Amino acid sequence: VARDHDVPGDGPSAPPPLAPATHGRRRTAAEEARTLLAGTNVGTLATLSDDGHPWASLVTFGALQDGSPVLCVSTLAEHGRNLERDARASVLVAETADPRRDPLGLGRVTLAGLARRPAGDAAHDVARAAHLAAVPAASIYVDFRDFSLWVLQVGRIRWVGGYGRMDSATAADYATAEADPTAPAAAGAAAHLNEDHADALVAMARSLAGYSDAARASCTAIDRYGLDLDIETPRGRAPARVGFAEPVTAPLGLRAATVALAHRARS
Amino acid sequence: VARDHDVPGDGPSAPPPLAPATHGRRRTAAEEARTLLAGTNVGTLATLSDDGHPWASLVTFGALQDGSPVLCVSTLAEHGRNLERDARASVLVAETADPRRDPLGLGRVTLAGLARRPAGDAAHDVARAAHLAAVPAASIYVDFRDFSLWVLQVGRIRWVGGYGRMDSATAADYATAEADPTAPAAAGAAAHLNEDHADALVAMARSLAGYSDAARASCTAIDRYGLDLDIETPRGRAPARVGFAEPVTAPLGLRAATVALAHRARS
């Protein structure tokens, strides 16, 4: 359900494309969530204190194959005692804050569910391995007797991708979605395009995004499905999306996909 | 109340100083909390969803003079609706994650309390100005009709400074404590000392910290009250603290204080 902000007066507007454009596919909310989880090992846990007050605390996490976060917390800490008493919890995972960026432009996801101890030795070993793979420093304390592993069984997922981009995902979609394998290379790829291939970006804006009057274009984001462009025209600035012919599956596949896209734009 | 982790076997140990050392003053938990708040405009809010589940979400904040966080959230978002229904909330503010660092070594603080709308026009204007000073981008939406300002009346403060460093602070201490004015310059100052003044650090370790057998020393942190050192001796490595004669009050005062400390170490 999308509702507009209750804005006094008119909101900002962007010029429409001059020719039909094929809008590229975007990552789903479930894929965005899995990508955020794969990109860090730090989040914020919300639990219930003994008086019912919500309690926010820093946690490290790994994840099971279905994306369930695996925490390792001490009962000497308030959040550990909270989980022992009440399994209800949520975890916020956010894009790493770049101090130059508007923080509300950052992607983030809340995963809410019930925190459970792994049931049985096999489940414990899987959870332990998942946590250690993401948090190597935990090898120091993971076997301390006051530390416990907890698996958050995710029931509700709310993703926010920045201003005006947000959606919920079902637990089933989340469990089966794939993290974008190109995410670790995306920022570098976008910077490279903007620095060295401004002409290719303008060609994409003109022939693929329908902005035949594009004067300049920059890449604001790139992912396995395509590019987000910020296009300057004599009619004003507009955001647009151009998609790859096929999703990129290799971590280092953005370069070849972008070269192919530039070739398509010019042919 | 400090309790030890329940560790199988012996924990690590460090060699003691060979001569009496004057341990420098450290920031209090209240000062650490105020310093963390002053260092960022992004935190995680924990609120209660309509079914009582704790809900973690990203928020931007400014702060009143007494350190009360000022949030600006939309009722279109779940956390905004949660605050309308139940004032109980907490905010986690953490040191910016450096991907090279062990995340559990990061400083963080949880502020728990009740979120209240500013009462009256004057209080609203003060809260609005405090939020905008920290979050300039909020000027776009702060007056949207679905956005509201909330002041978190802080009742409980729990600070964690990394492994083994943690403490609570009273609301009164928090409200009157000062953020460390040197914090924005600290990382650069420590790096400079380690790169260009290794000899001065060894002199401090030998004559001020009591490690007369120090072979090398590096600065792991610096603040308005002094330096944390990591000292290498033939007996093993040890952490130590050396304090300035007076707290630094100027944002750029670390250099002069460190020069004076090095002079004292050598005289």
Contacts between the chains, C-beta under 8 A, distances in Angstrom:
chain1	res1	chain2	res2	distance
A	3	B	76	5.7
A	5	B	74	6.8
A	5	B	76	6.7
A	5	B	141	6.7
A	5	B	144	4.9
A	5	B	146	5.5
A	5	B	147	7.7
A	6	B	144	5.9
A	6	B	145	3.9
A	6	B	146	4.4
A	7	B	144	5.5
A	7	B	145	7.8
A	8	B	143	7.0
A	8	B	144	7.5
A	8	B	145	7.0
A	40	B	97	7.4
A	41	B	103	6.4
A	42	B	97	5.5
A	42	B	103	4.3
A	42	B	106	7.9
A	43	B	56	7.9
A	44	B	44	3.7
A	44	B	46	7.8
A	44	B	56	5.1
A	44	B	92	5.1
A	44	B	94	7.8
A	45	B	56	6.8
A	46	B	44	7.7
A	46	B	46	3.8
A	46	B	47	8.0
A	46	B	54	3.8
A	46	B	55	6.1
A	46	B	56	3.8
A	47	B	46	8.0
A	47	B	54	5.7
A	48	B	52	7.9
A	48	B	54	5.4
A	49	B	112	7.5
A	52	B	48	7.9
A	52	B	52	7.8
A	52	B	88	7.2
A	53	B	88	4.9
A	53	B	90	6.8
A	53	B	112	5.7
A	54	B	46	3.8
A	54	B	47	5.7
A	54	B	48	5.4
A	54	B	54	4.3
A	54	B	55	7.2
A	54	B	88	6.1
A	54	B	89	6.3
A	54	B	90	5.8
A	55	B	46	6.1
A	55	B	54	7.2
A	55	B	90	5.5
A	55	B	110	6.5
A	55	B	112	6.6
A	56	B	43	7.9
A	56	B	44	5.1
A	56	B	45	6.9
A	56	B	46	3.8
A	56	B	56	6.2
A	56	B	90	4.7
A	56	B	91	6.3
A	56	B	92	3.8
A	56	B	110	5.6
A	57	B	92	6.1
A	57	B	108	7.7
A	57	B	110	5.8
A	58	B	92	6.3
A	58	B	94	5.4
A	58	B	103	7.2
A	58	B	104	7.7
A	58	B	106	7.0
A	58	B	108	4.6
A	58	B	160	7.4
A	60	B	103	5.3
A	60	B	104	6.1
A	74	B	5	6.8
A	76	B	3	5.7
A	76	B	5	6.7
A	78	B	110	7.9
A	78	B	158	6.7
A	88	B	52	7.2
A	88	B	53	5.0
A	88	B	54	6.2
A	89	B	54	6.3
A	90	B	53	6.8
A	90	B	54	5.8
A	90	B	55	5.5
A	90	B	56	4.7
A	91	B	56	6.3
A	92	B	44	5.1
A	92	B	56	3.8
A	92	B	57	6.1
A	92	B	58	6.3
A	94	B	44	7.8
A	94	B	58	5.4
A	96	B	97	6.0
A	96	B	99	7.1
A	97	B	40	7.5
A	97	B	42	5.5
A	97	B	96	6.0
A	97	B	97	7.8
A	99	B	96	7.1
A	102	B	137	4.3
A	103	B	41	6.4
A	103	B	42	4.3
A	103	B	58	7.2
A	103	B	60	5.3
A	103	B	135	7.6
A	104	B	58	7.7
A	104	B	60	6.1
A	104	B	137	6.7
A	106	B	42	7.9
A	106	B	58	7.0
A	108	B	57	7.7
A	108	B	58	4.6
A	110	B	55	6.6
A	110	B	56	5.6
A	110	B	57	5.8
A	110	B	78	7.9
A	112	B	49	7.5
A	112	B	53	5.8
A	112	B	55	6.6
A	135	B	103	7.6
A	137	B	102	4.3
A	137	B	104	6.8
A	141	B	5	6.7
A	143	B	8	6.9
A	144	B	5	4.9
A	144	B	6	5.9
A	144	B	7	5.5
A	144	B	8	7.5
A	145	B	6	3.9
A	145	B	7	7.8
A	145	B	8	7.0
A	146	B	5	5.5
A	146	B	6	4.5
A	147	B	5	7.7
A	158	B	78	6.7
A	160	B	58	7.3
